[in-house]
Amino acid sequence: MDKEIKDPDGILKVITALFGKLPAYIIYSDKEFPVKIIALKNKALIINTNLKFPNRDRILTVVHNGSKFLAHFIVAGGDGNGIEILTPVKIQITTASRQGSRVEASQIQTGMVVSNIINVNDVSKAIGFDDKKVDAILLAYRAKLTKAFPLSSIFFAGRMDNRLRLMHHYDKDIFIVDRKEKSSASADFFPFDEYLRIFDSSKIPDTYTSEICVPIKYKGYVHLGYVQVLAEKPLDFEIYKQIQNFSNAVSRDIISTGVFQESRDVCQVMDLSMGGISFIHAPSRSFSRSVTLNGTILFDLNLEEGKRVTIRGIIKNIRNQETNFRVGCQFYNLTEKDLEVLGVFLDAGKTEEEANAPSEEPPMDTNENGEPAADSETTEEGPTVVSAADEPGDPFGEVMDDFSSDTPISEP
């Protein structure tokens, strides 16, 4: 099945249709690691990665409908601190297969369960309505913030503004010590030059030179708003940590109101890997609302007593097992903290032989028979110029049909 796309228009069609909509990975030292797709701009892909490469060659992968797409790029630019601009060269298409293995729940001897399931779309919808409890919390926190920092605000809404959208894409907080001195900027935070563009288009008076802006997130994944502090004099890192803790407190208290309708079902885990999970779900009312094929969900994975991670994943398959449903889910861009806890837990459950064997991040999910499961788009907002398909069915089918005859494909 191996094919190769070298036609520039054909390459761009595939990148536009798949990258940023599906979980993407970057190959580094013969292993695959999740990579953040920021935008597709001027026929180049902009990514964010913490990996350090010895050359300018990059290979990104996605899997769709049993096919693995390996996109070859050359680094055309970037900020030298993880943000890279990639120019596509070619795309190879091969048959997808599982890389790595799952651990059966019975092998680990632990009561692993999935709880608090919610569809990502329902998170955004929940804050789009007026809620007195949420309004009261925001009012109280705004009063506290203004007392400590007079030039401050809290943005909280069902739709992202430009500032929040860009923080989401770059996945970094804004911490500008001195807007007029680039040398004061840190690579750990939002890109300095990008911030200047935001500032120029905002209504912030030129007298303000320092800013801290920290997103308010639902369980570390979905951006709900942000806490913003402005100052005429430089703000320091200690203040940034205070605002970060303040933002986490706002998120925690809003979640505690119950405005987000998380499922109360507790689901038994059947198997687990660094790339995916399957669990049993009863045919309840919350199941039909939250668990939809190709949907993106968030849930808490209770590994063992006192050890829990929050997971974001795409539902790959749902199988009717007479009285219950078995749900297969592929993980999607987990936080570093959750990945670390999950990795330590799985390594502890392996045999010595398995622990010494090489492993890779699995780029895809499979069904119970080991066959590739159908891939899907994510429901969370993707790159700047790539919008989710609104129509049912295969969102990439039309684009993929182009490569059956029209687009030149050469056999390797």
Buried (B, 14 or more C-beta within 10 A) or exposed (E): EEBBBBBEEBBBBBBBBBBBBBBBBBBBEEBBBBBBBBBBEEEBBBBBBEEEBEEEEBBBBBBBBBBBBBBBBBBEEBBEBBBBBBBBBBBBBBEBBBBBEBBEBEBBEBEBBBBBBBBBBBBBEBBEEEBEEBEEBBEEBBEEBEEEBEBBBBBBEEEBEEBBBBBBBBBBBBBBBBBEEEEBBBEEBBBBEBBBEBBEEEEBEEEBBBBBBBBBBBBBBBBBBBBBBBBEEBBEEEBBEBBBEBBBBBBEBBBEBEBBBBBEBBBEBBBBBBBBBBBBBEEBEBBEBBBBEBBBBBBBBBBEEEBBBBBBBBBBBBEEEEEBBBBBBBBBBBBEEBBEBBEEBBEEBBEEEBEEEEBBBBBBBBBBEEEBBBBBBBBBBBBBEBEEBEEEEBBBEEBBEBBEEEBEBEEE
